[in-house]
Structures are given as structure tokens and as C-alpha cells.
Amino acid sequence: MKSLTRIIAVATLLATLVSPATAGDLRDEDPQTWERAESEVFVPLFEALQAGDVSAIKRLLDADLFGQYHVLLERNSAYPQYLRDYYRGATFELRGIEDEGDRYTADVVIQWPDGRRIPVRMSAKSLNAKPRTGQR
């Protein structure tokens, strides 16, 4: 049970990646990159989080986060249901995206049905990133 509690704590960290919102705004600097990052990276990531789609999450995470959380993503059979429960009814508001070459970092506000709003910072693999070796 202690191990499940630890896994859930790590899962929450991965799922929200909480830090103050500070990313630059590609919306003004490069609107085409913003639109592609939003539609091809972050919207699918948000949908994967809500659906508990671990395979999609693994494809979208940048290499650093994947390396940090690969055990949780690959070996925790309870994680998909945890994600579905945690994000049930949540909405995601994309506030800013930074293009860091091999990854995007976005400032997001997650709002739950009870009105809670939490600003988070999420990193995802850039559309231009090289595939990870051994990626499934």
C-alpha cells in the first residue's frame, strides 16, 4: 500500500507538473508554430491525460520527462484509471508555449468542475524532435 501511495504521488507530479507559469508566447512570435504545437502536441496530450492513454502520453513526453517517469508509465497498471479519475471533467487552457528546439514547454491552467484552477507547466516533445531510441 505504501508503494501505491508513492506511485500515486509521483503520478500526480507527472500529471500536473506544477510550477509557476512563465513560458514565452509563440502565439505572437510564431503563430504557425503555436497552432501546430497546440493542435498536434498539447491538445493530444490533454486528451491522453483525460483518457488515461499511457501510450500516447509516452509518445508526447519530451525525453527528460520520459526518462524520469518511464517506470510509472510502463509498469503501473493502475495509472490509466488514476489519470481518468483525476482529470474527469477538467478543462485545459493553454496560456503560452516556448519552443526549446527538441521540446515545447507550455503554461497551462487546469480547471476542475469544482472551480479549482491550477497553473502548471508541461513539457512535451517537439514536432521536430528526433525519436527516442527504443520508443514503442
C-alpha positions as CSV (number, residue, x, y, z in Angstrom):
1,M,0.0,0.0,0.0
2,K,2.9,2.4,0.8
3,S,4.2,1.7,-2.7
4,L,0.8,2.5,-4.3
5,T,0.7,5.8,-2.3
6,R,4.2,6.7,-3.6
7,I,3.2,5.8,-7.2
8,I,0.1,8.0,-6.9
9,A,2.2,10.9,-5.5
10,V,4.6,10.6,-8.4
11,A,1.7,10.2,-10.8
12,T,0.2,13.4,-9.6
13,L,3.5,15.1,-10.0
14,L,3.8,13.8,-13.6
15,A,0.2,14.6,-14.4
16,T,0.3,18.2,-13.2
17,L,4.0,19.1,-13.4
18,V,3.3,22.1,-11.2
19,S,5.4,25.2,-11.4
20,P,4.6,28.9,-11.9
21,A,3.5,29.9,-15.4
22,T,6.3,31.7,-17.2
23,A,6.6,30.4,-20.8
24,G,7.1,32.8,-23.7
25,D,4.2,33.3,-26.1
26,L,4.7,31.8,-29.5
27,R,1.2,33.0,-30.4
28,D,2.7,36.4,-31.2
29,E,6.3,35.3,-32.2
30,D,5.4,32.5,-34.5
31,P,1.7,31.8,-34.9
32,Q,2.1,28.8,-37.2
33,T,4.3,27.0,-34.7
34,W,1.8,27.9,-31.9
35,E,-1.0,26.4,-33.9
36,R,0.9,23.2,-34.8
37,A,2.2,22.8,-31.2
38,E,-1.3,23.3,-29.8
39,S,-3.2,21.0,-32.3
40,E,-0.5,18.3,-32.8
41,V,1.1,18.2,-29.3
42,F,-0.8,19.8,-26.4
43,V,-4.4,19.0,-27.3
44,P,-3.5,15.4,-27.9
45,L,-1.5,15.4,-24.6
46,F,-4.5,16.8,-22.7
47,E,-6.8,14.3,-24.3
48,A,-4.4,11.4,-23.5
49,L,-4.3,12.6,-19.8
50,Q,-8.1,12.6,-19.6
51,A,-8.4,9.2,-21.4
52,G,-5.6,7.6,-19.4
53,D,-3.9,6.8,-22.7
54,V,-0.4,6.0,-21.5
55,S,0.9,5.0,-25.0
56,A,0.0,8.5,-26.3
57,I,1.5,10.2,-23.2
58,K,4.8,8.2,-23.7
59,R,4.9,9.4,-27.4
60,L,4.3,13.0,-26.5
61,L,6.6,13.4,-23.5
62,D,9.9,15.0,-24.0
63,A,13.0,12.8,-23.5
64,D,13.8,14.1,-20.0
65,L,10.3,13.5,-18.6
66,F,10.0,10.2,-20.3
67,G,13.3,9.2,-18.7
68,Q,12.1,10.3,-15.3
69,Y,8.7,8.6,-15.4
70,H,9.2,5.7,-17.8
71,V,8.8,3.1,-15.0
72,L,5.5,4.6,-13.8
73,L,4.2,4.9,-17.4
74,E,5.3,1.3,-18.4
75,R,4.7,-0.7,-15.3
76,N,1.9,0.8,-13.3
77,S,-1.3,-0.9,-14.5
78,A,-3.4,1.4,-12.2
79,Y,-2.1,4.6,-13.7
80,P,-4.5,4.9,-16.7
81,Q,-7.5,4.7,-14.4
82,Y,-5.9,7.1,-12.0
83,L,-5.5,9.6,-14.8
84,R,-9.1,9.2,-16.0
85,D,-10.3,9.8,-12.4
86,Y,-8.0,12.7,-11.7
87,Y,-8.8,14.6,-14.9
88,R,-12.5,13.8,-15.1
89,G,-14.3,16.9,-16.1
90,A,-11.2,19.1,-16.2
91,T,-10.5,21.7,-18.8
92,F,-7.1,22.8,-20.0
93,E,-6.4,26.4,-21.0
94,L,-3.2,26.9,-23.0
95,R,-1.6,30.2,-22.0
96,G,1.9,30.2,-23.5
97,I,4.2,27.9,-25.4
98,E,8.0,28.1,-25.7
99,D,9.8,26.3,-28.5
100,E,13.0,24.9,-27.0
101,G,14.2,23.1,-30.1
102,D,13.7,19.5,-29.1
103,R,10.7,20.2,-26.8
104,Y,7.9,22.6,-26.2
105,T,7.2,24.0,-22.7
106,A,3.7,25.3,-22.1
107,D,1.9,27.2,-19.4
108,V,-1.5,25.7,-18.8
109,V,-4.3,26.4,-16.4
110,I,-6.2,23.3,-15.4
111,Q,-9.7,23.9,-14.2
112,W,-11.8,21.2,-12.4
113,P,-15.6,21.1,-12.2
114,D,-15.5,22.3,-8.6
115,G,-13.9,25.6,-9.8
116,R,-10.3,24.9,-8.7
117,R,-7.8,26.4,-11.1
118,I,-4.2,25.3,-11.0
119,P,-1.5,26.9,-13.2
120,V,1.0,24.2,-14.4
121,R,4.0,24.0,-16.7
122,M,4.1,21.0,-19.1
123,S,6.9,19.8,-21.4
124,A,6.2,17.8,-24.5
125,K,8.3,16.5,-27.3
126,S,8.7,19.0,-30.2
127,L,7.4,18.0,-33.6
128,N,11.0,18.4,-34.7
129,A,12.5,16.2,-32.0
130,K,14.3,13.0,-33.0
131,P,12.5,9.8,-32.0
132,R,13.8,8.2,-28.8
133,T,15.8,5.0,-29.3
134,G,13.7,2.0,-28.2
135,Q,10.5,4.0,-28.4
136,R,7.4,1.9,-28.7
